[in-house]
């Protein structure tokens, strides 16, 4: 459902975004949607993002990044990087605050980490984003053990569906090429990244991705909170469940206080 609270606009070299601005703004949250880098949109979660904006007192900026297979890597990361740079330069003038946060779910969590690394490595920007909120993301596109061993179980994602998503996003790349830190942030130097909250379910094929990323994030010197949700599958926050309501409260509290 599209809400009238959302505003579509074009920023940073032609990238589309959808913004949600409540009456009180104490920060700006750059949201990057999931969808295997191949589907989803900035207006696909209006109700959730507007609720987050109001309850956490955040202006939410959701990125309409280009999707695979028509626009494979690096098109999506390029768009997210452009919007992040725009926020670093213009958040104070646009929203009245320089307090920036970033996060997303699934492919959006991957793109969030890639964006932070690009800001650091390409533009020397560290510390602009105060925190990262990462929901069940894929961080090793060469496939972690939990992805390879998950098999065909008919949940939202399984071994075959993730393999197909990785191939659509990075066509022509073999496993070794997908271990490039620019593609798989699990293999990057994570020094200088902000505090993070990493969330994953026990029934998610991407369980290892989050476990490994949280350990490497912590080893690089930044605080990280790892929440493993018992019985939850990939994408569980998309469904009207009790654990979804609980998770949304935790996300709100983390972002409101980060």
Rosetta blueprint (number, residue, H / E / L):
1 X L
2 X L
3 X L
4 X L
5 X L
6 X E
7 X E
8 X E
9 X E
10 X E
11 X E
12 X L
13 X L
14 X L
15 X E
16 X E
17 X E
18 X E
19 X E
20 X E
21 X L
22 X L
23 X L
24 X L
25 X L
26 X L
27 X E
28 X E
29 X E
30 X E
31 X E
32 X E
33 X L
34 X L
35 X L
36 X L
37 X L
38 X L
39 X L
40 X L
41 X L
42 X L
43 X L
44 X L
45 X L
46 X H
47 X H
48 X H
49 X H
50 X H
51 X H
52 X H
53 X H
54 X H
55 X H
56 X H
57 X L
58 X E
59 X E
60 X E
61 X E
62 X E
63 X E
64 X E
65 X L
66 X L
67 X L
68 X L
69 X L
70 X L
71 X L
72 X L
73 X L
74 X L
75 X H
76 X H
77 X H
78 X H
79 X H
80 X H
81 X H
82 X H
83 X H
84 X H
85 X H
86 X H
87 X H
88 X H
89 X H
90 X H
91 X H
92 X H
93 X H
94 X H
95 X H
96 X L
97 X L
98 X L
99 X L
100 X E
101 X E
102 X E
103 X E
104 X E
105 X E
106 X L
107 X H
108 X H
109 X H
110 X H
111 X H
112 X H
113 X H
114 X H
115 X H
116 X H
117 X H
118 X H
119 X H
120 X H
121 X H
122 X H
123 X H
124 X L
125 X L
126 X L
127 X L
128 X L
129 X E
130 X E
131 X E
132 X E
133 X E
134 X E
135 X E
136 X L
137 X L
138 X L
139 X L
140 X L
141 X L
142 X L
143 X L
144 X L
145 X H
146 X H
147 X H
148 X H
149 X H
150 X H
151 X L
152 X L
153 X L
154 X L
155 X L
156 X L
157 X L
158 X L
159 X H
160 X H
161 X H
162 X H
163 X H
164 X H
165 X H
166 X H
167 X H
168 X H
169 X H
170 X L
171 X L
172 X L
173 X L
174 X L
175 X H
176 X H
177 X H
178 X H
179 X L
180 X L
181 X L
182 X L
183 X L
184 X L
185 X H
186 X H
187 X H
188 X L
189 X L
190 X L
191 X L
192 X L
193 X L
194 X L
195 X E
196 X E
197 X E
198 X E
199 X E
200 X E
201 X E
202 X E
203 X E
204 X L
205 X L
206 X L
207 X H
208 X H
209 X H
210 X H
211 X H
212 X H
213 X H
214 X H
215 X H
216 X H
217 X H
218 X H
219 X H
220 X L
221 X L
222 X L
223 X L
224 X E
225 X E
226 X E
227 X E
228 X E
229 X E
230 X E
231 X E
232 X E
233 X E
234 X L
235 X L
236 X H
237 X H
238 X H
239 X L
240 X L
241 X L
242 X H
243 X H
244 X H
245 X H
246 X H
247 X H
248 X H
249 X H
250 X H
251 X H
252 X H
253 X H
254 X H
255 X H
256 X H
257 X H
258 X L
